[in-house]
Amino acid sequence: MTDLSRYARQIVLPEVGVAGQTALRDSRVLLVGLGGLGCPAARYLAGAGIGTLLLADRDRVERSNLPRQTLYTEADVGRLKVDAAIEHLAAVDGSVQFKGLHSAEATLAAVREADVVLDCTDNFEARFALNAACVAARVPLVSGAAIRWQGQVAAFDLRRGGPCYGCLYPDTGERAEACEDAGIVGPVVGVVGAMQALLALQLLLGQPDVAGHLHVWDARRGDWRKLKLNRDPQCPNCQ
């Protein structure tokens, strides 16, 4: 039985309540990418009492990850990120069910099991594949990205007739700029990852007007911009 006192500060919110907390406990969330975005997102989702977290990543922890990827410690260097993340997250809330996914095939298949998918990856190939799987399964997608001093996050929900990720970023075959080349400030990915978790919780709680907007953050100025997204009638993904 779930100890609701653990989530008392959340349950007291009128937008959550006991019914909302129960809905979170009954939810399955797929989080893809356990790097700078995925670490804070996973931590906040586990802390919020999501019933099942499906965690996907094929990489191992490297020492250069530690300044930004806050789930890991020096002792985790060399371990599979999925294994290390599950161990640390289970210590936060042992009632959450965790499942690790280590292959692209298993990850894409798991989209059909999820209520919400978080794209915390760092390359367009993975993002386009996840978007296509979410479009096919009609599963909401929360996508985040960050580089240098900038970040952006958006929720896509075709169930409400909104755009998909491909409407915003058509697949032109271009390679995404990498953080190892351009650089990244650790708190930037922390903020964006936390925002991804927030949007996912809002979707699971059925809050209106969550999807269909691009939130863009300039960390140097401390400015957020919110842009309305429209569906592309020529998009090959969501027709």
C-alpha positions in Angstrom: 0.0 0.0 0.0 1.3 3.5 -0.9 2.2 5.7 2.0 0.5 8.9 0.9 2.2 10.9 3.7 5.3 10.8 1.6 3.6 12.9 -1.0 1.7 15.2 1.4 3.2 18.5 0.1 2.0 17.4 -3.4 -1.4 16.1 -2.4 -2.3 19.3 -0.7 -2.3 21.0 -4.1 -5.9 21.2 -5.5 -4.5 20.2 -8.9 -3.2 16.9 -7.4 -5.1 15.7 -4.4 -5.5 12.0 -3.5 -7.0 11.2 -6.9 -4.2 12.8 -8.8 -1.6 11.1 -6.6 -3.3 7.8 -7.3 -3.2 8.5 -11.0 0.6 9.2 -10.8 1.0 5.9 -8.9 -0.8 4.1 -11.7 1.2 5.7 -14.5 4.1 4.3 -16.6 6.7 6.8 -17.8 9.4 6.0 -20.3 12.5 8.2 -20.0 15.1 7.9 -22.7 18.6 9.2 -22.0 20.1 9.2 -18.5 22.5 12.1 -19.0 22.3 15.8 -18.0 18.6 16.0 -18.8 17.5 12.6 -17.8 19.1 12.6 -14.3 17.1 15.5 -12.8 13.9 14.4 -14.7 14.2 10.9 -13.4 14.9 12.1 -9.9 11.8 14.3 -9.8 9.5 11.7 -11.4 10.6 9.1 -8.9 10.1 11.6 -6.1 6.7 12.5 -7.3 5.6 8.8 -6.9 5.3 7.7 -10.5 4.3 4.0 -10.4 6.7 2.6 -13.0 9.7 4.2 -14.6 11.1 2.7 -17.7 14.7 3.9 -18.1 16.6 3.6 -21.3 20.3 4.3 -22.0 23.1 2.2 -23.5 26.1 4.3 -22.2 28.3 3.9 -19.2 29.1 6.6 -16.7 32.3 8.6 -17.5 34.1 10.9 -15.2 33.3 13.9 -17.5 29.6 13.2 -16.9 29.8 13.8 -13.1 29.6 17.7 -13.1 26.2 17.6 -14.9 24.7 14.1 -14.4 23.6 14.3 -10.8 22.5 10.8 -10.2 26.0 9.4 -10.3 29.1 9.5 -8.1 32.8 8.6 -8.6 32.0 5.1 -7.6 29.7 4.7 -10.6 32.3 5.5 -13.2 32.4 2.6 -15.7 29.0 1.3 -14.7 26.0 1.2 -17.0 24.0 4.3 -16.5 20.8 2.4 -16.3 22.0 0.2 -13.5 23.5 3.0 -11.5 20.5 5.2 -12.0 18.0 2.5 -10.8 20.1 1.9 -7.7 20.2 5.5 -6.7 16.5 6.2 -7.6 15.3 3.1 -5.7 17.0 4.6 -2.6 14.8 7.6 -3.0 11.5 5.7 -3.3 11.6 1.9 -3.0 7.9 1.7 -3.9 8.5 2.8 -7.5 8.9 0.0 -10.0 12.0 0.4 -12.3 12.8 -1.3 -15.5 16.1 -0.8 -17.4 16.2 -0.9 -21.2 19.6 -1.3 -23.0 18.7 -1.4 -26.7 17.0 0.9 -29.2 14.6 -1.9 -30.2 13.5 -2.5 -26.6 13.2 1.3 -26.0 11.0 1.9 -29.1 8.8 -1.1 -28.2 8.3 0.3 -24.7 6.7 3.4 -26.1 3.5 1.4 -26.5 3.5 0.6 -22.7 4.0 4.2 -21.6 1.6 6.9 -20.6 4.2 9.6 -21.3 7.6 9.5 -23.0 10.5 11.8 -22.1 13.1 12.4 -24.7 16.3 13.3 -22.9 18.6 12.2 -25.7 21.3 14.3 -27.4 21.0 13.4 -31.1 18.5 14.0 -33.8 18.4 10.3 -34.9 17.1 9.2 -31.6 14.7 12.1 -31.3 13.1 11.4 -34.7 12.8 7.7 -33.9 11.1 8.4 -30.6 8.8 10.9 -32.2 7.8 8.4 -34.9 7.1 5.8 -32.2 5.0 8.2 -30.1 3.0 9.4 -33.1 2.2 5.8 -34.1 1.2 4.9 -30.5 -0.5 8.2 -29.8 1.6 8.7 -26.7 2.5 12.2 -25.4 6.1 13.1 -25.8 8.1 15.7 -23.7 11.3 16.7 -25.5 14.2 18.7 -24.0 17.5 20.0 -25.3 20.3 22.2 -24.0 23.7 23.5 -25.2 26.0 26.2 -24.0 23.8 28.6 -22.0 20.5 27.8 -23.7 17.8 25.3 -23.2 14.4 24.4 -24.6 11.5 22.1 -23.8 8.2 21.2 -25.3 5.3 18.7 -24.9 3.6 17.1 -27.9 0.3 15.4 -27.6 -1.4 14.3 -30.8 -4.4 13.1 -28.8 -5.4 16.8 -28.5 -4.7 17.4 -32.2 -1.5 19.3 -31.6 1.8 19.2 -33.5 4.5 16.5 -33.3 8.2 17.0 -32.8 8.7 16.6 -36.6 6.4 19.6 -37.2 8.9 21.7 -35.3 12.1 20.1 -36.5 11.8 18.4 -39.9 14.3 15.6 -40.6 16.8 17.3 -42.9 19.6 14.8 -42.2 21.7 17.4 -40.3 23.8 16.4 -37.4 23.0 18.0 -34.0 25.6 20.1 -32.4 27.2 18.2 -29.5 27.9 19.5 -26.0 31.4 18.0 -26.1 32.1 20.4 -28.9 30.1 23.5 -28.0 30.1 23.2 -24.2 27.3 23.2 -21.6 26.8 24.7 -18.2 25.6 22.1 -15.7 22.6 24.0 -14.2 21.2 24.5 -17.7 20.5 20.8 -18.2 19.3 20.7 -14.6 16.7 23.3 -15.3 15.5 21.8 -18.6 15.4 18.3 -17.2 13.3 19.5 -14.2 11.0 21.3 -16.7 10.6 18.0 -18.6 9.5 16.3 -15.4 7.1 19.1 -14.6 5.4 18.9 -18.0 5.2 15.1 -17.8 3.5 15.4 -14.4 1.0 18.0 -15.8 0.2 15.7 -18.7 -0.4 12.8 -16.4 -2.6 14.9 -14.1 -4.7 15.9 -17.2 -4.0 19.6 -16.9 -5.1 21.6 -19.9 -2.9 23.6 -22.4 0.3 21.8 -21.4 1.3 20.7 -25.0 1.8 22.7 -28.1 4.2 25.3 -26.8 8.0 25.7 -27.0 9.7 27.0 -23.9 13.0 28.6 -24.6 15.4 29.7 -21.9 18.4 32.0 -22.1 20.4 31.2 -19.0 22.7 34.2 -19.3 19.8 36.6 -19.3 17.5 34.6 -17.2 14.8 35.0 -19.8 12.0 32.5 -20.7 10.1 32.7 -24.0 6.9 30.7 -24.7 6.1 30.2 -28.3 2.9 28.7 -29.7 3.5 25.7 -32.0 1.3 24.9 -34.9 0.9 21.6 -36.7 2.6 21.4 -40.1 0.1 20.2 -42.7 3.0 18.8 -44.7 4.6 16.9 -41.9 5.2 13.3 -43.0 5.1 12.0 -39.4 1.7 13.0 -38.1 -0.7 12.9 -41.1 
